[in-house]
Amino acid sequence: MNRFYTRLFRRRIFLLALGISILFLAAGNKAVSAAEQAYLIKVNRACNTITVYEKDKKGAYTVPVKAMLCSVGTGNLTITGTFQTKAKYRWKLLMGDVYGQYATRIVKGILFHSVYYYENNNPASLSVKQYNKLGTAASHGCIRVNVADAKWIYDNCPIGTTVVVYDDKKNPGPLGKPKALKITAANGWDPTDPDPKNPYLAKAPEIKGAKDLTVVQGKKLNLLSGITAVSATGSNITKQVKVKGKVDVNTPGKYEITYTVKDTLGMATDKTILVTVEESDAPVEFAGIRDRVVKDEALITRELALDGVEAYQDGKKLDQSKLKVIIEKLEEGNYFLTYQVLRKDKILAEEHADVVVDTTAPVFLNVPELDLASGEVPSADSVLSGVTVVDNYSEDGAVILEADIAGGENNDCRITVKATDEAGNTATADVVIHYH
């Protein structure tokens, strides 16, 4: 009798546990009403892109919040239309004796699920070949996504969530089509799988080529030259490298530069280098500085002094705004100019020039008389060939000679020679002409 009651008790316990399990399963797959749906899922079959929308202030699903890359069925095996999700499965047996994670049934045999695995409950048995097809039509009708996206739908979109499958070749969706993540067959895991055993979670991207640098002051420096980066999955992510810190190549010293990069899995790494800027001992070379002669003291200005003046170091032009000139009056009519500019090592470089005020015109020493044939008109060169002149400041050759020739055909030629010195002072003389 005791055995009978014992068996009866155990059976009741089993039935109770079974009932509770069924209730939990039913609760887990309970459909929500349209008003309770947080999201609307749209699948662009033509672009293999999913866009998830949430409600706007008016209750319409117009706000895009998430885009996913997917693989729909080949040959239109994924049907278009509007559906409500029916059930969820943590691991699901799929066509071909393969398995998917985080599956959500859309309609009939069409589900959202991860790229398939060869072994049940083994996240290290992923089909890498099929994973690398994400973004293209590849399935028997189901809609494949990576594990992270499959889990997001599984966790955030309850049974009854509306799914719209449509075609639009020109527009993948308001958030665009996510970039495909390619992997190798190194470990058989989906890189986005949040499973703590996922080896990708322990592998950070790698920055290559970052090493301490020494540059000479004033030299150009490209901090990204030679820098590359590779993601945990082996993809080139060099364009995602960012540089933190600045180097003033004109100021000697040591500067810390940090490179950072973050891959599509959210994994980040950084590397810090030291850049040393060494002093340059190259001299400063000035161009355009010369002694000057002016006619009026009022002309001796900073603008005149700096006109055409430049400074170079290491063959490179220094900042013109940092070029200074000091104008010092020594005595009446004499000025001393000091040009200054900071070298790249902050040492002051100088050059000098003199400016003289000259108000005295040149003096003719010889203006030859001319013998001309009747009706002859001489050339300017022949007139000036014998003219000599001196000036108190302008050097030989600095005085400009000109000849003004008028008339001549009626033996009335009139010739005036003019001499202009560097300051602009002028003197004139008439040439005596004899006709024969």
C-alpha positions as CSV (number, residue, x, y, z in Angstrom):
1,M,0.0,0.0,0.0
2,N,2.8,2.4,0.9
3,R,4.4,1.7,-2.5
4,F,1.2,2.5,-4.2
5,Y,0.9,5.9,-2.5
6,T,4.5,6.6,-3.2
7,R,4.1,6.0,-6.9
8,L,0.9,8.1,-7.0
9,F,2.7,10.9,-5.2
10,R,5.6,10.9,-7.6
11,R,3.3,10.8,-10.6
12,R,1.4,13.8,-9.3
13,I,4.7,15.7,-8.8
14,F,5.7,14.9,-12.4
15,L,2.4,16.0,-13.8
16,L,2.6,19.2,-11.7
17,A,6.1,20.0,-13.0
18,L,5.1,19.2,-16.5
19,G,2.1,21.6,-16.2
20,I,4.3,24.3,-14.8
21,S,6.7,23.9,-17.7
22,I,3.9,24.1,-20.2
23,L,2.7,27.2,-18.6
24,F,6.1,28.8,-18.7
25,L,6.5,27.9,-22.4
26,A,3.1,29.2,-23.2
27,A,3.8,32.5,-21.3
28,G,7.1,32.8,-23.2
29,N,5.4,32.5,-26.6
30,K,2.4,34.6,-25.7
31,A,1.6,37.1,-28.4
32,V,1.4,40.8,-27.7
33,S,-1.2,43.1,-29.1
34,A,-0.4,45.6,-31.7
35,A,-0.6,48.4,-29.1
36,E,2.0,46.6,-27.0
37,Q,4.6,46.2,-29.7
38,A,7.7,48.2,-29.0
39,Y,9.1,47.7,-32.5
40,L,8.2,47.1,-36.1
41,I,10.7,45.0,-38.2
42,K,11.1,45.7,-41.9
43,V,13.1,43.3,-44.1
44,N,14.3,44.7,-47.4
45,R,14.6,41.5,-49.3
46,A,16.2,43.1,-52.4
47,C,19.0,44.6,-50.3
48,N,19.3,41.9,-47.6
49,T,18.9,44.6,-45.0
50,I,16.7,44.8,-41.9
51,T,15.5,48.1,-40.3
52,V,13.9,48.2,-36.9
53,Y,11.5,51.0,-36.1
54,E,10.0,52.4,-32.9
55,K,7.0,54.6,-32.5
56,D,7.0,58.3,-32.9
57,K,5.0,60.7,-30.7
58,K,1.8,59.9,-32.6
59,G,2.3,56.1,-32.2
60,A,3.4,55.4,-35.7
61,Y,6.5,53.3,-36.4
62,T,8.5,56.0,-38.2
63,V,11.7,56.2,-36.1
64,P,14.5,53.9,-37.3
65,V,16.6,52.7,-34.4
66,K,18.6,49.7,-35.7
67,A,19.9,48.3,-39.0
68,M,21.0,44.7,-39.5
69,L,22.7,42.9,-42.3
70,C,20.9,39.7,-43.3
71,S,20.8,36.8,-45.8
72,V,17.3,36.1,-47.2
73,G,16.4,33.1,-49.3
74,T,17.7,32.6,-52.8
75,G,15.3,32.8,-55.7
76,N,12.6,34.6,-53.6
77,L,12.2,31.7,-51.2
78,T,11.6,34.4,-48.6
79,I,8.1,35.5,-49.3
80,T,7.0,39.2,-49.1
81,G,4.1,40.4,-47.0
82,T,3.2,41.5,-43.5
83,F,3.4,38.9,-40.7
84,Q,3.4,38.6,-36.9
85,T,6.0,36.5,-35.2
86,K,4.8,33.1,-33.9
87,A,7.4,31.5,-31.6
88,K,10.9,31.6,-30.3
89,Y,13.6,29.0,-29.9
90,R,17.0,29.3,-28.2
91,W,18.5,26.7,-30.5
92,K,16.5,25.4,-33.4
93,L,17.0,22.5,-35.8
94,L,17.0,23.8,-39.3
95,M,16.8,22.3,-42.8
96,G,19.8,20.1,-43.6
97,D,20.4,18.9,-40.0
98,V,22.0,22.2,-39.0
99,Y,21.1,24.5,-36.1
100,G,20.5,28.2,-35.5
101,Q,20.7,30.3,-32.4
102,Y,18.0,32.7,-31.1
103,A,15.4,31.8,-33.7
104,T,12.1,33.7,-34.0
105,R,9.4,32.2,-36.3
106,I,7.9,34.7,-38.8
107,V,5.6,32.6,-40.9
108,K,5.4,28.9,-41.6
109,G,9.0,27.7,-42.1
110,I,10.6,31.1,-42.3
111,L,12.5,32.3,-39.2
112,F,14.9,34.9,-38.1
113,H,18.0,33.1,-36.8
114,S,21.8,33.1,-36.6
115,V,23.9,31.8,-39.4
116,Y,23.7,28.0,-39.0
117,Y,25.9,25.7,-36.9
118,Y,26.9,22.1,-37.6
119,E,26.3,21.0,-34.1
120,N,23.5,21.6,-31.7
121,N,24.3,23.8,-28.7
122,N,27.9,24.2,-30.0
123,P,28.6,27.9,-30.8
124,A,32.1,26.9,-32.0
125,S,30.7,25.0,-35.0
126,L,29.6,28.0,-37.1
127,S,29.6,27.7,-40.9
128,V,32.1,30.4,-41.7
129,K,31.4,30.2,-45.4
130,Q,27.7,31.0,-44.8
131,Y,28.6,33.7,-42.3
132,N,30.7,35.5,-44.9
133,K,27.6,35.5,-47.2
134,L,25.7,37.9,-44.9
135,G,24.4,40.7,-47.0
136,T,23.6,38.4,-49.9
137,A,20.7,36.0,-50.6
138,A,21.9,32.6,-49.3
139,S,19.3,30.7,-47.3
140,H,16.4,28.3,-48.0
141,G,13.9,31.0,-47.0
142,C,14.8,31.9,-43.5
143,I,16.4,35.3,-42.7
144,R,19.9,34.8,-41.3
145,V,21.6,37.5,-39.2
146,N,24.6,37.5,-36.9
147,V,24.2,36.2,-33.4
148,A,24.1,39.7,-31.8
149,D,21.2,40.7,-34.1
150,A,19.4,37.4,-33.7
151,K,19.6,37.7,-30.0
152,W,18.4,41.4,-30.1
153,I,15.3,40.3,-31.9
154,Y,14.9,37.3,-29.6
155,D,15.2,39.5,-26.5
156,N,13.4,42.7,-27.6
157,C,10.7,41.7,-30.0
158,P,8.0,39.5,-28.3
159,I,5.7,37.1,-30.1
160,G,3.3,39.0,-32.2
161,T,5.7,41.6,-33.4
162,T,4.9,42.7,-36.9
163,V,7.4,41.9,-39.6
164,V,7.1,43.4,-43.1
165,V,9.1,41.8,-45.9
166,Y,9.4,44.0,-49.1
167,D,11.6,44.8,-52.0
168,D,13.4,48.1,-52.7
169,K,16.6,47.7,-54.7
170,K,17.5,51.4,-54.6
171,N,17.1,52.2,-50.9
172,P,18.2,49.6,-48.3
173,G,16.6,51.7,-45.6
174,P,16.9,55.0,-43.7
175,L,20.0,53.8,-41.8
176,G,21.7,52.3,-44.8
177,K,23.1,48.8,-45.3
178,P,25.6,47.8,-42.6
179,K,29.0,46.7,-43.7
180,A,29.7,43.0,-43.9
181,L,32.1,41.5,-41.3
182,K,34.3,38.9,-42.9
183,I,35.9,36.2,-40.8
184,T,38.3,33.2,-41.2
185,A,37.8,29.6,-40.1
186,A,40.2,30.1,-37.2
187,N,37.9,29.2,-34.4
188,G,34.3,28.6,-35.7
189,W,32.7,31.3,-33.6
190,D,30.5,34.2,-34.6
191,P,32.5,37.3,-33.5
192,T,29.3,39.0,-32.3
193,D,28.3,36.1,-30.0
194,P,28.1,37.4,-26.4
195,D,28.9,33.9,-25.0
196,P,31.7,34.4,-22.4
197,K,33.6,31.5,-24.1
198,N,33.8,33.4,-27.4
199,P,37.5,33.8,-28.1
200,Y,36.9,37.0,-30.1
201,L,35.8,38.7,-26.8
202,A,39.4,38.3,-25.5
203,K,41.1,39.5,-28.7
204,A,41.6,43.2,-29.2
205,P,42.4,44.9,-32.6
206,E,46.1,45.5,-33.3
207,I,47.8,48.7,-34.2
208,K,51.0,48.3,-36.2
209,G,53.8,50.7,-37.1
210,A,53.5,52.9,-34.0
211,K,56.9,53.5,-32.5
212,D,58.8,56.4,-30.9
213,L,60.0,59.0,-33.3
214,T,62.7,61.7,-33.5
215,V,62.3,64.6,-35.9
216,V,64.4,67.7,-36.6
217,Q,62.8,71.0,-35.6
218,G,60.8,72.5,-38.5
219,K,60.5,69.3,-40.5
220,K,57.0,68.1,-41.6
221,L,55.5,65.2,-39.6
222,N,52.7,62.9,-40.6
223,L,51.7,61.0,-37.5
224,L,49.6,58.5,-39.5
225,S,52.4,57.6,-41.9
226,G,53.1,53.9,-41.7
227,I,50.3,53.2,-39.2
228,T,48.0,50.3,-39.9
229,A,45.4,48.5,-37.8
230,V,43.8,45.1,-38.0
231,S,40.6,44.0,-36.3
232,A,40.2,40.9,-34.1
233,T,38.7,39.2,-37.2
234,G,41.6,40.1,-39.4
235,S,39.9,43.0,-41.3
236,N,41.9,46.1,-42.2
237,I,40.6,49.0,-40.0
238,T,43.4,51.5,-40.6
239,K,40.9,54.2,-41.5
240,Q,39.4,53.9,-38.1
241,V,42.7,54.9,-36.3
242,K,42.5,58.1,-34.4
243,V,45.3,60.2,-33.0
244,K,45.2,61.9,-29.7
245,G,47.8,64.6,-28.9
246,K,49.7,67.2,-30.9
247,V,53.3,67.8,-31.9
248,D,54.7,71.3,-32.4
249,V,57.5,70.6,-34.8
250,N,58.8,74.2,-34.4
251,T,59.3,73.8,-30.6
252,P,62.0,71.3,-29.4
253,G,60.7,68.9,-26.7
254,K,59.0,65.6,-26.1
255,Y,55.4,64.9,-27.0
256,E,53.1,62.0,-26.2
257,I,50.9,60.7,-29.0
258,T,48.3,58.0,-28.5
259,Y,46.8,56.0,-31.3
260,T,43.3,54.4,-30.7
261,V,41.2,52.2,-32.8
262,K,37.8,50.5,-32.3
263,D,36.5,47.7,-34.5
264,T,33.0,46.8,-35.5
265,L,32.7,44.4,-32.5
266,G,33.3,47.3,-30.2
267,M,36.7,46.0,-29.2
268,A,39.3,48.8,-28.8
269,T,43.0,49.2,-28.3
270,D,45.5,52.0,-28.0
271,K,49.2,52.5,-28.2
272,T,51.2,55.5,-27.0
273,I,54.5,56.7,-28.5
274,L,57.0,59.5,-27.7
275,V,57.9,62.0,-30.4
276,T,61.1,64.0,-29.8
277,V,61.6,67.2,-31.6
278,E,65.3,68.1,-31.7
279,E,66.7,71.6,-32.1
280,S,67.8,72.6,-35.6
281,D,71.1,74.5,-35.8
282,A,70.5,75.6,-39.4
283,P,71.2,79.3,-39.8
284,V,68.5,81.8,-40.9
285,E,69.0,83.3,-44.3
286,F,67.4,86.6,-45.2
287,A,66.4,87.6,-48.7
288,G,65.6,91.1,-50.0
289,I,67.6,93.1,-47.3
290,R,69.7,95.8,-48.9
291,D,71.0,99.3,-48.2
292,R,68.7,102.0,-49.6
293,V,68.7,105.6,-50.6
294,V,65.5,107.6,-50.3
295,K,64.5,111.2,-51.1
296,D,62.4,111.9,-48.1
297,E,62.6,110.9,-44.4
298,A,58.8,110.3,-44.5
299,L,59.4,107.3,-46.8
300,I,61.4,105.4,-44.1
301,T,58.6,103.2,-42.8
302,R,58.2,99.6,-41.7
303,E,56.4,98.9,-44.9
304,L,59.3,100.2,-47.0
305,A,61.8,98.3,-44.9
306,L,60.0,95.0,-45.1
307,D,59.1,95.3,-48.7
308,G,60.4,92.1,-50.5
309,V,62.2,90.9,-47.3
310,E,61.8,87.2,-46.4
311,A,63.6,84.8,-44.0
312,Y,64.4,81.1,-44.5
313,Q,65.6,78.2,-42.4
314,D,66.3,74.7,-43.6
315,G,65.2,76.0,-47.0
316,K,61.7,76.8,-45.7
317,K,60.2,80.2,-45.4
318,L,59.6,81.3,-41.9
319,D,56.4,82.9,-40.8
320,Q,56.4,86.4,-42.3
321,S,54.2,87.8,-39.5
322,K,57.1,87.1,-37.1
323,L,59.6,89.2,-39.1
324,K,60.4,92.4,-37.3
325,V,62.4,95.5,-38.2
326,I,63.8,98.2,-35.8
327,I,64.5,101.6,-37.4
328,E,67.1,103.6,-35.6
329,K,68.1,107.2,-36.6
330,L,71.9,107.7,-36.2
331,E,72.2,111.3,-37.4
332,E,70.4,113.6,-39.8
333,G,69.7,111.7,-43.0
334,N,71.2,108.4,-41.8
335,Y,69.2,105.4,-40.5
336,F,70.2,101.9,-39.3
337,L,67.8,99.0,-39.8
338,T,67.9,95.8,-37.7
339,Y,65.9,92.9,-39.0
340,Q,64.9,90.2,-36.5
341,V,63.2,86.8,-36.7
342,L,63.0,83.9,-34.3
343,R,64.6,80.7,-35.5
344,K,62.8,77.5,-35.0
345,D,64.8,76.9,-31.8
346,K,63.6,80.3,-30.5
347,I,67.0,81.9,-30.9
348,L,66.9,85.5,-32.4
349,A,68.5,85.9,-35.8
350,E,69.4,89.4,-37.1
351,E,70.5,91.2,-40.3
352,H,71.2,94.9,-40.8
353,A,71.0,97.5,-43.5
354,D,71.5,101.3,-43.9
355,V,69.1,103.9,-45.2
356,V,70.3,107.3,-46.3
357,V,68.2,110.4,-47.1
358,D,69.5,112.0,-50.3
359,T,68.1,115.3,-51.6
360,T,71.0,116.2,-53.9
361,A,70.6,115.6,-57.6
362,P,73.3,114.0,-59.8
363,V,75.9,116.2,-61.4
364,F,76.8,116.0,-65.1
365,L,80.5,115.9,-65.7
366,N,80.4,115.7,-69.5
367,V,77.6,116.2,-72.1
368,P,79.3,116.0,-75.5
369,E,78.2,118.3,-78.3
370,L,76.8,116.6,-81.4
371,D,77.7,117.2,-85.1
372,L,74.7,116.2,-87.3
373,A,74.1,116.2,-91.0
374,S,71.2,118.3,-92.3
375,G,67.9,116.6,-91.3
376,E,69.6,113.9,-89.2
377,V,67.9,112.7,-86.0
378,P,70.3,110.9,-83.7
379,S,69.4,107.8,-81.6
380,A,69.2,108.0,-77.8
381,D,72.1,105.6,-77.5
382,S,74.4,107.8,-79.6
383,V,73.3,110.8,-77.5
384,L,74.0,109.1,-74.2
385,S,77.2,107.3,-75.2
386,G,79.5,110.1,-74.1
387,V,77.5,111.4,-71.2
388,T,79.1,111.0,-67.7
389,V,77.5,111.8,-64.4
390,V,78.3,111.5,-60.7
391,D,76.1,111.3,-57.6
392,N,76.8,111.7,-53.9
393,Y,75.3,108.3,-52.9
394,S,74.2,106.3,-55.9
395,E,76.9,103.9,-57.1
396,D,78.1,103.8,-60.7
397,G,75.3,102.3,-62.8
398,A,72.6,103.2,-60.3
399,V,72.0,106.5,-62.0
400,I,69.5,106.3,-64.8
401,L,70.2,108.3,-68.0
402,E,67.5,109.2,-70.5
403,A,67.5,111.3,-73.7
404,D,64.5,113.4,-74.8
405,I,64.8,114.0,-78.6
406,A,62.4,116.4,-80.4
407,G,62.3,117.8,-83.9
408,G,65.2,117.3,-86.3
409,E,63.9,117.1,-89.9
410,N,64.3,120.9,-90.4
411,N,67.6,121.1,-88.6
412,D,65.7,122.1,-85.4
413,C,66.6,119.0,-83.3
414,R,66.4,119.6,-79.5
415,I,67.9,117.1,-77.1
416,T,67.7,117.0,-73.3
417,V,69.4,114.4,-71.2
418,K,68.1,113.5,-67.7
419,A,69.9,111.8,-64.9
420,T,67.9,110.2,-62.0
421,D,69.6,108.8,-58.9
422,E,68.4,106.0,-56.6
423,A,66.6,108.4,-54.4
424,G,64.7,109.9,-57.3
425,N,66.5,113.2,-57.5
426,T,66.9,114.4,-61.1
427,A,69.1,116.7,-63.1
428,T,68.8,117.7,-66.8
429,A,71.2,119.2,-69.4
430,D,70.7,120.4,-73.0
431,V,72.9,119.0,-75.7
432,V,74.5,121.4,-78.1
433,I,74.0,120.4,-81.7
434,H,75.9,121.5,-84.8
435,Y,74.5,121.0,-88.3
436,H,76.7,120.7,-91.4
